[in-house]
Amino acid sequence: MFSYLIRRVISAVILLLIVSAVTFGIFFLLPKIAGQTTDQLAQQYIGKSPTPADIAAVKRNLGLDKPVYEQYWEFLKGIFTGVDYKFGPEAARCHVPCFGYSFKTHIEVWPEIRSRLPVTLSLAVGAAVVWLVSGITTGVISALRPGSLFDRLSMGVALAGVSLPMFFTGAIALALFTYQWPIFERSDYVPLFDNPFLWARTLVLPWVTLAFLYSALYARLTRAGMLETLSEDYIRTARAKGLGERTVVVRHGLRAALTPLITVFGMDLGLLLGGALITEQVFSLQGVGAFAVQAITANDLPNILGVTLLAAFFIVLCNLVVDVLYAAVDPRVRLS
């Protein structure tokens, strides 16, 4: 198990390096290929009407006149060690991890992302708990009673949940439960440790709305996996040996059906941790997703680069956790 974990960690590190190199190339190499000069790129850090001396100073401080591979190496070092920028007699320290400074606000990228990260983490983790519990439970019950009224009704609702886009269900939820019937009043995000009750109250509607989309998919996947597993010979053998139905369903049936769910869950959670753009926009949550939308609208490349690398980190991390869970659920993975 230890050697398996070491192999997966090394693979994750290599993948992160590749993703960072490709992302850096997209943001800094492609503009040059498209015809943008280093002076034009440096001008975005200064503002309107810069002098040639200002442009030359920014190019020198940021290393924009160096080859791309040297720029990438300096960027990579900045993530782990930070960077010191000198502006005449003054110096500015970009702390670890350094993703650079915003074109528009001239503030470090990472502190801006870090201040919004608790909102996205609260939204993603809370919604994940709701959709896992509701989706898997619904799928198991439907598989145990195929063709029943509950099965048909739940799969019909699941089909609607998969089909309806998030901006539609979010708008309907706000219209009904915030404006028509003010059950969940609209308010700003409250940190968890400041007031846990208000924190949960603020996020209940986004959790349920987001979980409605995902739990529908998980219910259908669980039902399909359970129906296939419960028809296997070893399930009939377990029942013939006199094992209880709960043991047969949970320990032998559900455990085997969890394998595809773990894969999907790792990808879904990783994507949400990188920013739930539509959900945060609909419910006016100032998380990483809303920050990404603002950066894209303002064409703020350092902010976009920081969010992209953060999303890639979460996706790779969640896939690493998925690999470990695979080995725990299915011992055959460790042997391979």
C-alpha positions in Angstrom: 0.0 0.0 0.0 2.9 2.4 0.9 4.7 1.8 -2.4 1.4 2.2 -4.3 0.8 5.6 -2.5 4.3 6.8 -3.3 3.9 6.0 -7.0 0.6 7.9 -7.1 2.1 10.9 -5.3 5.1 11.1 -7.8 2.6 10.8 -10.7 0.5 13.7 -9.2 3.6 15.9 -8.8 4.7 15.3 -12.4 1.2 16.0 -13.6 1.1 19.3 -11.7 4.4 20.3 -13.3 3.1 19.5 -16.7 -0.2 21.4 -16.1 1.7 24.5 -14.7 4.0 24.5 -17.8 1.2 24.2 -20.3 -0.9 26.9 -18.4 2.1 29.2 -18.3 2.7 28.7 -22.0 -0.9 29.4 -22.8 -0.8 32.7 -21.0 2.6 34.0 -21.8 3.8 32.2 -25.0 0.6 32.2 -27.1 0.2 36.0 -26.9 3.7 36.4 -28.4 2.8 33.9 -31.1 -0.3 36.0 -31.8 1.8 39.1 -32.2 1.7 40.7 -28.8 5.0 42.3 -27.8 6.6 42.3 -24.4 6.0 46.1 -24.3 2.3 45.6 -24.6 2.3 42.9 -21.9 4.3 45.1 -19.6 1.9 48.0 -20.2 -0.9 46.1 -18.7 0.9 46.2 -15.3 1.2 50.0 -15.5 -2.0 51.5 -16.8 -2.7 54.4 -19.1 0.0 56.5 -20.7 3.2 54.8 -19.5 6.6 56.2 -20.3 9.2 54.1 -22.1 11.2 54.1 -18.8 8.2 52.6 -16.9 7.8 49.9 -19.5 11.5 49.0 -19.4 11.4 48.9 -15.6 8.5 46.5 -15.6 10.0 44.3 -18.2 13.2 44.1 -16.2 11.5 43.4 -12.9 9.2 40.7 -14.3 11.7 39.2 -16.6 9.5 39.7 -19.6 12.5 40.2 -21.9 13.9 36.8 -21.0 13.3 33.5 -22.9 10.0 31.8 -22.0 11.8 28.8 -20.3 13.6 31.3 -18.0 10.4 33.1 -17.2 8.7 29.8 -16.4 11.6 28.8 -14.1 11.3 32.1 -12.2 7.6 31.7 -12.0 8.0 28.2 -10.6 10.5 29.4 -8.0 8.2 32.2 -7.0 5.5 29.7 -6.2 7.7 27.9 -3.7 10.1 30.7 -2.5 8.4 34.0 -3.3 9.8 36.8 -5.4 11.3 40.3 -4.6 10.4 43.0 -7.1 12.5 46.2 -7.1 10.9 49.5 -8.2 13.7 52.0 -8.0 14.8 52.4 -4.4 11.7 50.5 -3.2 11.2 46.8 -3.1 8.0 44.7 -2.9 7.8 41.1 -1.7 5.5 38.7 -3.4 4.9 36.0 -0.7 4.7 32.2 -1.1 2.9 31.1 -3.2 3.5 33.9 -5.6 1.2 34.0 -8.7 2.1 37.6 -9.5 0.2 40.8 -9.2 -3.2 41.7 -10.6 -3.1 43.9 -13.7 -6.0 46.0 -12.4 -5.7 46.3 -8.6 -1.9 45.7 -8.4 -2.6 43.4 -5.4 -1.0 39.9 -5.0 -3.1 37.2 -6.6 -2.8 34.6 -3.9 -4.2 36.7 -0.9 -7.2 37.6 -3.1 -7.9 33.9 -3.9 -7.2 32.8 -0.3 -9.8 35.3 1.0 -12.4 33.8 -1.3 -11.4 30.1 -0.8 -13.5 29.5 2.4 -16.7 30.4 0.5 -16.0 27.9 -2.3 -14.8 25.2 0.1 -18.0 25.6 2.2 -20.2 25.5 -0.9 -18.4 22.5 -2.5 -18.0 20.3 0.6 -21.5 20.9 2.0 -23.1 20.2 -1.4 -21.0 17.1 -1.8 -22.2 15.7 1.5 -25.9 16.4 0.5 -25.6 14.8 -2.9 -23.7 11.8 -1.8 -26.1 10.9 1.0 -29.3 11.6 -1.0 -28.0 10.2 -4.4 -26.5 7.0 -3.1 -29.5 6.3 -0.7 -32.0 6.9 -3.5 -30.1 4.7 -5.9 -29.8 1.8 -3.5 -33.5 1.9 -2.6 -34.5 2.1 -6.3 -32.2 -0.9 -7.1 -33.7 -3.0 -4.3 -37.2 -2.2 -5.5 -37.0 -2.0 -9.3 -40.2 -1.1 -11.1 -41.9 0.2 -7.9 -43.5 3.5 -7.6 -40.6 4.9 -5.7 -38.2 3.7 -8.3 -40.1 5.3 -11.2 -40.7 8.5 -9.3 -37.2 8.9 -8.1 -35.6 8.1 -11.5 -38.0 10.6 -13.1 -36.9 13.3 -10.7 -33.3 12.3 -11.3 -33.8 12.7 -15.0 -35.2 16.2 -14.5 -32.2 17.0 -12.2 -29.7 15.9 -14.8 -31.5 17.7 -17.6 -32.1 21.1 -16.0 -29.2 23.6 -16.0 -27.9 25.1 -12.8 -28.8 28.7 -13.6 -32.4 27.6 -14.1 -32.8 25.6 -10.9 -31.0 28.3 -9.0 -33.2 31.0 -10.2 -36.3 29.0 -9.5 -35.1 28.2 -6.0 -34.4 31.8 -5.3 -37.8 32.9 -6.7 -39.7 30.4 -4.6 -37.8 30.1 -1.3 -36.3 33.5 -1.0 -38.8 35.9 -2.6 -42.2 34.1 -2.8 -41.8 32.3 0.5 -38.9 33.9 2.5 -37.7 30.7 4.1 -34.1 31.4 3.3 -33.4 35.1 3.4 -30.7 36.3 1.1 -27.6 37.5 3.1 -23.8 37.7 2.8 -21.6 34.8 3.5 -20.8 34.3 7.2 -17.6 32.5 8.1 -18.1 29.1 9.8 -16.2 29.9 13.1 -17.9 33.4 13.4 -21.4 31.9 13.5 -22.0 28.3 12.5 -25.8 28.7 12.5 -25.8 31.7 10.1 -23.0 30.0 8.0 -25.3 27.0 7.4 -28.4 29.0 7.0 -26.7 31.1 4.3 -25.6 28.1 2.4 -28.6 25.7 2.7 -30.3 26.8 -0.5 -27.1 26.8 -2.6 -26.2 23.3 -1.2 -29.6 21.8 -2.0 -29.8 23.5 -5.4 -26.3 22.3 -6.4 -26.8 18.9 -4.9 -30.1 18.4 -6.9 -28.0 18.4 -10.1 -25.4 16.0 -8.8 -27.5 13.7 -6.7 -29.6 13.0 -9.7 -26.6 11.7 -11.5 -25.3 9.7 -8.5 -28.7 8.1 -8.0 -28.8 6.8 -11.6 -25.2 5.6 -11.4 -25.8 3.9 -8.0 -29.0 2.2 -9.2 -27.3 0.9 -12.4 -24.3 -0.4 -10.5 -26.4 -2.0 -7.8 -28.7 -3.8 -10.3 -25.7 -5.2 -12.0 -23.9 -6.2 -8.8 -27.0 -7.8 -7.2 -27.3 -10.1 -10.1 -23.8 -11.5 -9.7 -23.2 -15.1 -8.6 -21.3 -14.2 -5.4 -24.4 -12.2 -4.2 -26.6 -15.3 -4.6 -23.9 -17.3 -2.8 -23.8 -14.8 0.1 -27.5 -15.0 0.5 -27.5 -18.8 0.3 -24.9 -18.9 3.1 -27.5 -17.1 5.3 -25.9 -13.6 5.5 -28.3 -10.9 6.5 -29.8 -8.7 3.7 -28.1 -5.6 5.1 -24.7 -7.3 5.0 -25.3 -8.5 1.5 -26.4 -5.1 0.2 -24.0 -2.9 2.0 -20.8 -4.9 2.4 -21.0 -7.0 -0.9 -23.3 -5.1 -3.2 -22.7 -1.4 -2.5 -19.0 -1.7 -2.0 -18.6 -3.1 -5.5 -20.9 -0.5 -7.0 -18.9 2.3 -5.4 -15.9 2.1 -7.8 -17.4 4.1 -10.7 -18.9 6.6 -8.2 -15.5 7.3 -6.6 -14.1 8.2 -10.0 -17.0 10.6 -10.8 -16.9 12.1 -7.3 -13.2 12.9 -7.5 -13.7 14.8 -10.7 -16.8 16.6 -9.6 -15.4 17.7 -6.2 -12.1 18.8 -7.8 -14.0 20.9 -10.3 -16.2 22.5 -7.7 -13.2 23.3 -5.4 -11.7 25.1 -8.3 -14.7 27.4 -8.4 -18.5 26.8 -8.8 -18.9 29.7 -11.3 -22.6 29.5 -12.1 -23.7 28.7 -8.5 -21.7 31.5 -7.0 -23.0 33.9 -9.6 -26.6 32.9 -9.1 -26.5 33.1 -5.3 -24.1 36.1 -5.1 -21.4 34.2 -3.3 -18.0 35.8 -3.5 -16.0 32.7 -3.9 -13.2 31.6 -6.3 -15.7 31.1 -9.1 -17.0 34.7 -8.9 -13.4 35.8 -8.7 -12.6 33.9 -11.9 -15.5 35.5 -13.7 -14.4 39.0 -12.6 -10.8 38.2 -13.8 -12.0 37.0 -17.2 -14.2 40.0 -17.6 -11.4 42.3 -16.8 -8.9 40.3 -18.9 -6.7 40.1 -15.8 -4.2 37.4 -16.8 -2.4 36.9 -13.5 -5.7 36.4 -11.6 -6.9 34.0 -14.4 -3.6 32.1 -14.2 -3.8 31.8 -10.4 -7.4 30.4 -10.5 -6.5 28.0 -13.3 -3.5 26.6 -11.4 -5.6 26.3 -8.2 -8.3 24.4 -10.0 -5.7 22.1 -11.6 -4.2 21.5 -8.1 -7.6 20.5 -6.6 -8.4 18.2 -9.5 -5.1 16.4 -9.3 -5.4 16.2 -5.5 -8.9 14.8 -5.6 -7.8 12.2 -8.2 -4.9 11.2 -5.9 -7.4 10.7 -3.1 -9.5 8.7 -5.5 -6.6 6.4 -6.3 -6.0 5.8 -2.6 -9.7 5.1 -2.1 -9.6 2.7 -5.0 -7.0 0.7 -3.2 -9.0 0.7 0.0 -12.3 -0.4 -1.7 -10.7 -2.9 -4.2 -7.5 -4.7 -3.1 -6.9 -5.8 -6.7 -5.9 -2.2 -7.5 -2.9 -2.5 -5.1 -1.8 -5.7 -6.7 -1.8 -4.1 -10.1 
